[in-house]
Amino acid sequence: MINDFQTIWGQWPDIWGGFLNTLLLVSVAAVTSLLFGILLTPMLMSSRPGIARTAHGFCDAMRCVPFLLFVYVIYFALPSMGIRLSNWSSGVLALVLYNSAYMAVLLKGAWQDLPADSIESARAFGFQGFNLVRRIILPPMLMRAIPSLGNQLIQIVKDSAFLSIIAVTELTSVMNAIQSTYFIPFAAFLSAVLLYWVLCLCIEILTSLLTRYAEERRT
């Protein structure tokens, strides 16, 4: 068993490359999906039925479709419509679209949890539309949503492992290639689990620090 792990970690350059690619995928997907989620949230809260229904329809569609199936749709179905993307671009697009819906729903919940008096007071002082959202609603909304957003970031990390099915060279794909070469699946996949755990643990620590900061700002 020890020899198996020595064999796995003898492939450290490939493992490190896959791990860095996973970090890049997660970082790009997390930042972009959060930005799209921020844009979607006012649409979910819109008083215009058409806008609100469209935004809710998109979010419901993403939340009800299995992520693996959605990756297949992006990677295999889009080329039949004349839209051709690389493996990496397809994976990032799938992560962003899928998780934007979750981000928007989480932010909507944080928005609804804001004190109504502060928003009405801001309107009384002349804040409307974009300025109201940017200066009055967005900062406390993000502060309240930090724990939920941290959980969603961990979900993005786990979703990224599915991209191995479209040959994106992330951590799971690299470990699968190594175990296929040396026929030691236990050591390979356990090592992958440990690396994913370390990454998620770092996210949890960062989330806890940001949550503590947000609580101090509110007091």
LUMKOLTI-12812 format. One record per residue (C-alpha): residue number from 1; x, z, y negated. Coordinates in pm, whole numbers, plus 50000, padded with zeros to 5 digits. Each point is the difference from the previous one (the first is absolute). Layout:
N
<pt i="NUM" xx="X" zz="Z" yy="Y"/>
...
***
This chain:
219
<pt i="1" xx="50000" zz="50000" yy="50000"/>
<pt i="2" xx="50280" zz="50087" yy="49755"/>
<pt i="3" xx="50166" zz="49668" yy="50082"/>
<pt i="4" xx="49676" zz="49823" yy="49910"/>
<pt i="5" xx="49997" zz="50155" yy="49654"/>
<pt i="6" xx="50368" zz="49920" yy="49956"/>
<pt i="7" xx="49922" zz="49638" yy="50083"/>
<pt i="8" xx="49714" zz="49995" yy="49748"/>
<pt i="9" xx="50200" zz="50149" yy="49717"/>
<pt i="10" xx="50287" zz="49770" yy="50080"/>
<pt i="11" xx="49773" zz="49738" yy="49845"/>
<pt i="12" xx="49996" zz="50195" yy="49675"/>
<pt i="13" xx="50054" zz="49701" yy="49764"/>
<pt i="14" xx="49687" zz="49827" yy="50138"/>
<pt i="15" xx="49801" zz="50325" yy="49991"/>
<pt i="16" xx="50109" zz="50072" yy="49644"/>
<pt i="17" xx="49902" zz="49648" yy="49894"/>
<pt i="18" xx="49655" zz="50042" yy="50155"/>
<pt i="19" xx="49958" zz="50340" yy="49839"/>
<pt i="20" xx="50095" zz="49865" yy="49657"/>
<pt i="21" xx="49757" zz="49711" yy="50045"/>
<pt i="22" xx="49728" zz="50253" yy="50084"/>
<pt i="23" xx="50085" zz="50194" yy="49685"/>
<pt i="24" xx="49980" zz="49681" yy="49795"/>
<pt i="25" xx="49667" zz="49901" yy="50154"/>
<pt i="26" xx="49852" zz="50344" yy="49942"/>
<pt i="27" xx="50132" zz="50024" yy="49643"/>
<pt i="28" xx="49869" zz="49658" yy="49895"/>
<pt i="29" xx="49666" zz="50053" yy="50174"/>
<pt i="30" xx="49956" zz="50353" yy="49863"/>
<pt i="31" xx="50072" zz="49912" yy="49636"/>
<pt i="32" xx="49800" zz="49675" yy="50003"/>
<pt i="33" xx="49700" zz="50142" yy="50186"/>
<pt i="34" xx="49992" zz="50297" yy="49761"/>
<pt i="35" xx="49999" zz="49763" yy="49701"/>
<pt i="36" xx="49721" zz="49792" yy="50153"/>
<pt i="37" xx="49817" zz="50320" yy="50086"/>
<pt i="38" xx="50022" zz="50112" yy="49637"/>
<pt i="39" xx="49854" zz="49665" yy="49893"/>
<pt i="40" xx="49724" zz="50020" yy="50259"/>
<pt i="41" xx="49893" zz="50354" yy="49915"/>
<pt i="42" xx="49830" zz="49917" yy="49664"/>
<pt i="43" xx="49819" zz="49719" yy="50180"/>
<pt i="44" xx="49871" zz="50246" yy="50260"/>
<pt i="45" xx="49884" zz="50227" yy="49716"/>
<pt i="46" xx="49855" zz="49713" yy="49795"/>
<pt i="47" xx="49644" zz="50026" yy="49872"/>
<pt i="48" xx="49958" zz="49626" yy="50060"/>
<pt i="49" xx="49843" zz="49957" yy="50345"/>
<pt i="50" xx="50168" zz="49666" yy="50072"/>
<pt i="51" xx="50351" zz="50129" yy="49934"/>
<pt i="52" xx="49940" zz="50326" yy="50186"/>
<pt i="53" xx="49849" zz="49825" yy="50305"/>
<pt i="54" xx="50289" zz="49753" yy="50017"/>
<pt i="55" xx="50260" zz="50276" yy="49986"/>
<pt i="56" xx="49813" zz="50212" yy="50255"/>
<pt i="57" xx="49963" zz="49697" yy="50227"/>
<pt i="58" xx="50375" zz="49937" yy="49998"/>
<pt i="59" xx="50082" zz="50367" yy="50064"/>
<pt i="60" xx="49745" zz="50028" yy="50280"/>
<pt i="61" xx="50130" zz="49681" yy="50162"/>
<pt i="62" xx="50359" zz="50125" yy="50001"/>
<pt i="63" xx="49906" zz="50345" yy="50126"/>
<pt i="64" xx="49789" zz="49862" yy="50286"/>
<pt i="65" xx="50247" zz="49740" yy="50131"/>
<pt i="66" xx="50278" zz="50117" yy="50238"/>
<pt i="67" xx="50335" zz="49950" yy="49831"/>
<pt i="68" xx="50147" zz="49814" yy="50300"/>
<pt i="69" xx="49715" zz="49748" yy="49989"/>
<pt i="70" xx="50045" zz="49959" yy="49626"/>
<pt i="71" xx="50369" zz="49919" yy="50051"/>
<pt i="72" xx="49896" zz="49728" yy="50248"/>
<pt i="73" xx="49759" zz="49857" yy="49741"/>
<pt i="74" xx="50267" zz="49987" yy="49730"/>
<pt i="75" xx="50276" zz="49860" yy="50221"/>
<pt i="76" xx="49809" zz="49758" yy="50225"/>
<pt i="77" xx="49681" zz="49910" yy="49810"/>
<pt i="78" xx="50139" zz="49930" yy="49653"/>
<pt i="79" xx="50227" zz="49712" yy="50118"/>
<pt i="80" xx="49690" zz="49822" yy="50131"/>
<pt i="81" xx="49873" zz="50007" yy="49640"/>
<pt i="82" xx="50325" zz="49854" yy="49869"/>
<pt i="83" xx="50147" zz="50333" yy="49887"/>
<pt i="84" xx="50336" zz="50057" yy="50168"/>
<pt i="85" xx="50191" zz="50325" yy="49954"/>
<pt i="86" xx="50314" zz="50136" yy="50159"/>
<pt i="87" xx="49981" zz="50282" yy="50253"/>
<pt i="88" xx="50116" zz="50254" yy="49743"/>
<pt i="89" xx="49765" zz="49876" yy="49727"/>
<pt i="90" xx="49706" zz="50001" yy="50242"/>
<pt i="91" xx="50079" zz="50357" yy="50100"/>
<pt i="92" xx="50027" zz="50121" yy="49641"/>
<pt i="93" xx="49678" zz="49821" yy="49901"/>
<pt i="94" xx="49814" zz="50159" yy="50290"/>
<pt i="95" xx="50130" zz="50347" yy="49913"/>
<pt i="96" xx="49918" zz="49961" yy="49631"/>
<pt i="97" xx="49646" zz="49864" yy="50038"/>
<pt i="98" xx="49910" zz="50242" yy="50275"/>
<pt i="99" xx="50130" zz="50314" yy="49830"/>
<pt i="100" xx="49880" zz="49907" yy="49650"/>
<pt i="101" xx="49647" zz="50068" yy="50119"/>
<pt i="102" xx="50093" zz="50345" yy="50122"/>
<pt i="103" xx="50191" zz="50075" yy="49680"/>
<pt i="104" xx="49700" zz="49898" yy="49790"/>
<pt i="105" xx="49760" zz="50218" yy="50199"/>
<pt i="106" xx="50234" zz="50300" yy="49973"/>
<pt i="107" xx="50039" zz="49950" yy="49626"/>
<pt i="108" xx="49625" zz="49962" yy="49960"/>
<pt i="109" xx="49954" zz="50341" yy="50161"/>
<pt i="110" xx="50257" zz="50150" yy="49763"/>
<pt i="111" xx="49824" zz="49835" yy="49704"/>
<pt i="112" xx="49665" zz="50145" yy="50103"/>
<pt i="113" xx="50162" zz="50342" yy="50026"/>
<pt i="114" xx="50109" zz="49994" yy="49635"/>
<pt i="115" xx="49805" zz="50224" yy="49760"/>
<pt i="116" xx="49728" zz="49791" yy="49839"/>
<pt i="117" xx="50030" zz="50195" yy="49674"/>
<pt i="118" xx="50354" zz="49880" yy="49934"/>
<pt i="119" xx="49901" zz="49635" yy="50048"/>
<pt i="120" xx="49695" zz="50035" yy="49777"/>
<pt i="121" xx="50211" zz="50172" yy="49736"/>
<pt i="122" xx="50248" zz="49712" yy="50009"/>
<pt i="123" xx="49716" zz="49753" yy="49953"/>
<pt i="124" xx="49879" zz="50203" yy="49703"/>
<pt i="125" xx="50346" zz="49962" yy="49845"/>
<pt i="126" xx="49980" zz="49623" yy="50037"/>
<pt i="127" xx="50176" zz="49936" yy="50332"/>
<pt i="128" xx="49835" zz="49713" yy="50182"/>
<pt i="129" xx="50078" zz="49750" yy="50275"/>
<pt i="130" xx="50366" zz="49950" yy="50085"/>
<pt i="131" xx="50127" zz="50267" yy="49760"/>
<pt i="132" xx="49764" zz="50256" yy="50150"/>
<pt i="133" xx="50122" zz="49924" yy="50353"/>
<pt i="134" xx="50370" zz="49977" yy="49910"/>
<pt i="135" xx="50031" zz="50308" yy="49779"/>
<pt i="136" xx="49724" zz="50238" yy="50110"/>
<pt i="137" xx="49902" zz="49921" yy="50360"/>
<pt i="138" xx="50305" zz="49853" yy="50170"/>
<pt i="139" xx="50258" zz="50284" yy="49956"/>
<pt i="140" xx="49784" zz="50287" yy="50136"/>
<pt i="141" xx="49850" zz="49770" yy="50262"/>
<pt i="142" xx="50344" zz="49920" yy="50141"/>
<pt i="143" xx="50099" zz="50367" yy="49986"/>
<pt i="144" xx="49694" zz="50103" yy="50202"/>
<pt i="145" xx="50051" zz="49719" yy="50251"/>
<pt i="146" xx="50366" zz="50076" yy="50083"/>
<pt i="147" xx="49934" zz="50172" yy="50338"/>
<pt i="148" xx="49765" zz="49722" yy="50113"/>
<pt i="149" xx="50236" zz="49729" yy="49877"/>
<pt i="150" xx="50284" zz="50166" yy="50192"/>
<pt i="151" xx="49793" zz="49986" yy="50317"/>
<pt i="152" xx="49926" zz="49634" yy="49938"/>
<pt i="153" xx="50370" zz="49929" yy="49951"/>
<pt i="154" xx="50064" zz="50151" yy="50344"/>
<pt i="155" xx="49728" zz="49771" yy="50134"/>
<pt i="156" xx="50183" zz="49701" yy="49850"/>
<pt i="157" xx="50314" zz="50108" yy="50185"/>
<pt i="158" xx="49806" zz="50004" yy="50327"/>
<pt i="159" xx="49825" zz="49671" yy="49925"/>
<pt i="160" xx="50337" zz="49832" yy="49939"/>
<pt i="161" xx="50083" zz="50041" yy="50370"/>
<pt i="162" xx="49725" zz="49750" yy="50086"/>
<pt i="163" xx="50191" zz="49727" yy="49817"/>
<pt i="164" xx="50231" zz="49967" yy="50299"/>
<pt i="165" xx="49728" zz="49784" yy="50158"/>
<pt i="166" xx="50072" zz="49727" yy="49744"/>
<pt i="167" xx="50377" zz="50032" yy="50042"/>
<pt i="168" xx="50072" zz="50196" yy="49683"/>
<pt i="169" xx="50336" zz="50163" yy="50067"/>
<pt i="170" xx="49900" zz="50356" yy="49916"/>
<pt i="171" xx="50091" zz="50313" yy="50197"/>
<pt i="172" xx="49756" zz="49960" yy="50289"/>
<pt i="173" xx="50095" zz="49636" yy="50048"/>
<pt i="174" xx="50372" zz="50084" yy="50010"/>
<pt i="175" xx="49949" zz="50285" yy="50248"/>
<pt i="176" xx="49785" zz="49778" yy="50220"/>
<pt i="177" xx="50272" zz="49735" yy="50002"/>
<pt i="178" xx="50264" zz="50259" yy="50094"/>
<pt i="179" xx="49795" zz="50146" yy="50285"/>
<pt i="180" xx="49924" zz="49651" yy="50129"/>
<pt i="181" xx="50373" zz="49932" yy="50017"/>
<pt i="182" xx="50112" zz="50327" yy="50161"/>
<pt i="183" xx="49675" zz="50100" yy="50181"/>
<pt i="184" xx="49994" zz="50354" yy="49863"/>
<pt i="185" xx="49660" zz="50023" yy="49831"/>
<pt i="186" xx="49977" zz="50380" yy="49990"/>
<pt i="187" xx="50319" zz="50048" yy="49799"/>
<pt i="188" xx="49923" zz="49703" yy="49774"/>
<pt i="189" xx="49646" zz="50094" yy="49910"/>
<pt i="190" xx="50071" zz="50372" yy="49975"/>
<pt i="191" xx="50276" zz="49919" yy="49753"/>
<pt i="192" xx="49752" zz="49789" yy="49803"/>
<pt i="193" xx="49750" zz="50288" yy="50001"/>
<pt i="194" xx="50264" zz="50236" yy="49863"/>
<pt i="195" xx="50092" zz="49760" yy="49718"/>
<pt i="196" xx="49634" zz="49951" yy="49906"/>
<pt i="197" xx="49956" zz="50378" yy="50008"/>
<pt i="198" xx="50295" zz="50051" yy="49764"/>
<pt i="199" xx="49858" zz="49740" yy="49761"/>
<pt i="200" xx="49653" zz="50158" yy="50003"/>
<pt i="201" xx="50152" zz="50346" yy="49958"/>
<pt i="202" xx="50177" zz="49883" yy="49684"/>
<pt i="203" xx="49668" zz="49867" yy="49869"/>
<pt i="204" xx="49832" zz="50333" yy="50074"/>
<pt i="205" xx="50272" zz="50190" yy="49813"/>
<pt i="206" xx="49975" zz="49768" yy="49700"/>
<pt i="207" xx="49620" zz="50030" yy="50004"/>
<pt i="208" xx="50022" zz="50379" yy="50005"/>
<pt i="209" xx="50239" zz="50001" yy="49704"/>
<pt i="210" xx="49779" zz="49765" yy="49799"/>
<pt i="211" xx="49688" zz="50201" yy="50090"/>
<pt i="212" xx="50166" zz="50320" yy="49881"/>
<pt i="213" xx="50101" zz="49827" yy="49676"/>
<pt i="214" xx="49643" zz="49876" yy="49949"/>
<pt i="215" xx="49859" zz="50349" yy="50056"/>
<pt i="216" xx="50242" zz="50146" yy="49748"/>
<pt i="217" xx="49893" zz="49738" yy="49745"/>
<pt i="218" xx="49633" zz="50089" yy="50050"/>
<pt i="219" xx="50057" zz="50374" yy="49951"/>
***
